[in-house]
Amino acid sequence: MSKVIRCGVCGLGRIGWGFHLPAIKNCEGMEVTAVADPLQERLDEAQQNYGVPYRFTDWKALGDANLIDLAVIASPTAFHREQCEFFLRRGINVFCDKPMALSLEDAQSMAQTAKEYGRKIMVYQPHRLNALTLKAREIINSGKLGRIYKFRRNVYSFVRRNDWQAFTAQGGGMLNNYGAHFLDQLLYLGGEKKAEAIRCETARLLSAGDAEDYVSVVMRGEKGIIYELEINMAAAHSAPFDLEIYGTQGSAVFQKGKWTLRYCGELPEVTIQQGLAALDRRYPPKEQNFTEEIEENPEVSSYDWYKYCRDFFGGSAAPFVPVENTLEVMRLLEESRKSSAQFWK
């Protein structure tokens, strides 16, 4: 690929300013040509820090196909569908922040619009490439844990949200905000394309708005793997483990930058005991031949994400996050809301 991809970043808030602008700047073959944000001071910062030549308070001004090749949507979720479809209809590819939209219906419409206009669309799912995921996949692929049957992801903090993400009308709530990250991460770790069963409970505990800040999800994948996710923004203590992986020969847990593995190798065949009387009135003996290892996470640059964007939007590479995967995450978010409405009155 010889052509430099001209990017227009729509929204200069937390993710647009903190990730997309510096990531594009650090990616060979891509450049920030234009930015849009309703706040003039943010546009001035983009010019001062990144020398962005075109700056607009009206995001629709980015829709000139002679100006950009890729629209990067970093605006609040409530604007995603309108903005994505606007650019797609003008022949501009779209890289959209998560979650894809407010609803599954909106996300499906966006995917259909990309198909109708022959454009490319991909959603940013950063946790597929972080150090935690990369090391977890290495551990899983080593075979030390045997057949994987369960993953659990815990995200604890003590935060009183008072921004737009505290309000359901704006697409806020921790199910959308963090759930979109970690449901995708869990399915990616399990190598799953679809979950067959899901149950969710939510609550609003400390948030200043009306959106949930506590989420508990349990789901089963097509392979029979169980996935659990707990997001708690009202926890004074940290989670026991950030990520837990359970297999038939051992388990691996991650906390405070370190992985602890315990595994026992191939297990001997179990002899079935006859009759109802337990031998020596004892429970079966526990396996004692565990090997324990402690491992560190690798060093990973979050900016590597844009190499996948460059190769997909500017070449013939497959999308790192296929839109079908994103639509499944959107379906799970919707099913979670339905389940929560059933269990929390």
N, C-alpha and C positions, 0 to 999 in steps of 0.2 A: 504494500500500500504506500503510494507516494504522496497522495493528497492529504493535507492537514485538515482535520475535522474542525470546523468552526462551531463553537458551542455558545449557546445563549442560556444563561442561568436565570431562571424565573423564581425570584424569592431569595433575599439575602439575610435570612434569619439564622438560627442556630446551625442547621445542617448545610444550608447553602454557603454561608460564610466559613463555617468551621471545617467542612469537608470538601464540598464540590469545587469551590474555587481553587484551593491549594492543590487538590488532587489533579485537576485538569492541568494546572500550571506545571506540575511535576511529571506529566505523562507526555512522552515524545509522540508527536503525530497529532496532538490536540492543542487547541488554544481557546481562550475565552475571548470571544469577539464582542459580545454584548451581554448586558445584565438588565434586569427589570426589578423594581421594588417601589412601593408607594412612598417610601421615606427617602427624601432627597439626601439626607446625611449619609445613608448607607450607600447610595450611588457615588457620592463623593469619596467615601472610603475605598470603594472598588477602583476608582480612578487613581487615587493616591497610592494604594498598596499593590495594585495589579496592572495599572495602566490600561484598563479596559476602555477601548475607544468609543463604544456606543452604550449609552445609559438612558433608561426610560422609566418614568413613573407609571406609564401605561403598559402592562405586559403584552398587550396585543401588538405593540410596535415591533416586538421580536418576530412577528409572523411573516416577515419578508424573506422569502426563500433565497434571495440574493445576499442576505446578510448572514444567516446561520445555516448549518447542516443538521445540527442536533439541538433540540430543546431539552434542557435539564430542568425538570419540574421539582422545585424545592420549596414549594408553597404549602400552606396548611391543607390538610386532606380534603376539606370541603370544596376546594377549587380544582382538584386533580382532574375530574372528568371533563369539565368545561375546557380547561387549558390544554389537556392532552389532545382532545378531539379537534380543537381549534388548529393546533399545529399539524396534526396528521392530515387534515383536509387540505392543508397548504403545502403538502409534499415534504414535510419536515419530520425526520425521525424523532422519537421521544424516549428519553431515559427518565423514569418517574420514581420519586421517592416512595417508600412504603408508608402506610398500606396503599394499595393501588387506588382505592376509592372508598367512598362512604358505604357502598353496598356491593354485593355480588352482581346485581343487575347493572350497576354503573360500570363495574370492571369488565363485564362481558361486552357491554356496548363499546368500551374503549378498544378491546381486543378485536372486535368485529370491524370497527372503523379503520384500524391499522391494516386489516386484511383487505377491506374494500378499496383502500387508497394505495395499496402496495407499499406500505411503509413498515418500518421496524419499530417495535416497542419492547422495552425491558424494564423491570422494576428492581430498584436497589435493595438487595438483601445482604447487608454487610457481614452478618454473622456466619455466612458460608465460608468466608475467607479469613476469619480472625484466628489468632494463635490457638485458642481453646478448641475450635472445630478441627483445625489441621492436626493437632496432637491427638484428639479423640479419634479421628479417622485412622491415624497411624496405629493406635492401640487396638482398635477394632480389627483392622486388617492383619495385625500380628497373629491373631488366632488364639492368643493366650487366655482369653476369657471364655472361649468356647462359643456356642451359639448365643447370640445376644437376644434377650427376651424383654428387656426393659431399659428405658431411659427416663431420668427425672431431671428437670431443670428448675432451679430455685433462684429467684431474683428478689432480694429483700432490701428495703431501704426505709427511711423515715422522712418523707417529703410531703409537704402540704401544697399540692399543685394549685396555682391560682392564675395560670395563663390559659390560652385558648384550649389546651389539651385537657382542661378540667371540665369541658362542656360538651355534651353529646351532640348538640346541633352543629358543632364545628368538627365532628369526627374525633372528639377527644375520648379519654378513658384509657386505662392501661391494657385493655384487651386489644384495641387498635394500636396503641403506641408501642408497647413492648410485645404483646401477643403476636403481632404480625412478624416480628423478628424471630421469636423463639419457636413458634409453631413451624415456621420454615426451617429453622436450624435443626429441630428434632427430626422432621421427616427426611431432611438431607442426610443426617447422621445415620438414620435407619435405612437409607436407600429406598424410601417409599415414595410413591406418587400419589397415594390416596389413603385416607383414613376411613375405616368402615363404621366406627361407633364413637360417639363423643358425649361427654357430660361436662357441664361447666356450672360453677357457682361464682357469683360476684357480689361485691358490696362496696358502698361508698362509706369510708371511715373518716378520713381527714381532709379530703379534697374540698376546696372552696366552692367548686361548681357542683354539677349534678351527675358527673360521670364517675364510673367505678375506679377505685384505686386498689382493690383487692380482687384477684382472679385465681381460680383453681380449675384446671382443665385436666381431664383424663380421657384418653382416646386410644383406640386400637387400630393398628395399621393392617394393610392387606396381608402382610407376612405373619400376623399374629403378635407383633411386638407391641408392648404397652408403653405409652408415652404419658408422662405426667408433667405438668407445668404449674408452678405456683408463683404468682407475682404479688408481692405484699409491700405496699408503700407506707404501711403503718407498723413496721417492725423495728423495735428498739435494738434488737440483737441481729447480727448477721446470720445468714442461713448456715446450717451445719456444713453443707457442701453446695457449690455452685452447680456442678453437673455430676450426675451419678450414672454409671453404666453397669448393668448387671448381665452376666452371662452364665451358662451352665457349668463353667469351670472356674469362675472367679468374678471379681468386680473391680471397677476403677472409679475413684472419686477425686474431684478437683476442688481445692480450697487454697486460698492465699498464694496463688502462683505455682502450686505444686500438685502433681498427680501422685496418688498412692494406689498401687496395684496389688491385689492379693489373688493368686490363682494356684490351682493344684494339679494342673496337667490332666491327662486322660484318666477318668475315674474307672475303677474296677467294676465289674458287673455285680449287682446286688442280688444276694440269694434271698428268695422269698421265705419268710418264716411261716411254718404251718401252725394252725390252731390259733386260739385266742390268747393263750398265756404268753406274756412277754418273757423272753429269755433273761433269766436272773432278775426279773422284775425291773429291767432297765430300758431306757430309750435306746434306739440304735446309736452307735458311737459316731461322734462328729469326725469329719475329715480333719486330720492334723498336719498334712504334708503341704501346707501352703508356702508358696514363695512370695515374698513381699519386695516390691521395688518402689522407689521414689524417683520421679522424673520431672524435669522442668519443661515449661512451654517453650517453643521456638520463638525467635525474634521475627516479627512479621510487620511489614509496612501496610497500613490501611490504604495507602494510595495505589497499591497494586490492582485495586478494583478496576480502575480506568483502563488498564491494559486490555481487560476483557471487553470493555465498552468500545475501545478503539478497534479491536479485531472483529467485533460483531457489527457495529454500525458502519465501519469503514471498509470492511472486507467480507469474506465469505465464511467466517467462523460461526459455529453454532452459538446461540445465546447461552451465557453462563447460567442464567435463570430463565428457563423456558416459560412462556406466558401460561402454559397449562399448569405449571407448578404454582404460579402466582394465583391463578383462578381457584386452585384447590385451597390455598391458604385463605382466600376470600370466602370460600364456601365454609371452611371451618370456623372462621370468625362469625359468620352468620348463624351457623348451627349452634355455636357457643352462646350467642345472645338468646336464641330460642330456648335453649336448655336452661340458661340462667333465669329467664322469665318464668319458667316452670317451677324452679326450686326456690327462688327468692321472690316472695310476693311483696 
